[in-house]
């Protein structure tokens, strides 16, 4: 959830491809993956997945989580350091991929047909 949320903001083609594929392989539906890549919620997510997705998205887009509901911060407190570290790592990865224009191994037509 963290990596897909960071990727939804950065729009790094290779990162979007790689982690959309990993999410599908992990059992997430195409609709769920498409929603996550758009930065949207999906009803398929478990409560802890939704918390990770929302906190990651807020952190990536807004650079802080101060505006997120208190219940999410308190629910995620135990894993918050891990979430911030993972998000930070993927900010770096997405930044590098975008700076060097690393493409997805799939064509644009493939992306459109798969929602990536």
Secondary structure, DSSP 8 states (H G I E B T S, - for coil): -HHHHHHHHH--HHHHHHHHHHHHHTT--HHHHHHHHTT---TTS-HHHHHHHHHHHHHHHHS--TTS-HHHHHHHGGGHHHHHHHHHHHHHHHHHHHHTT---SS-HHHHHHHT-
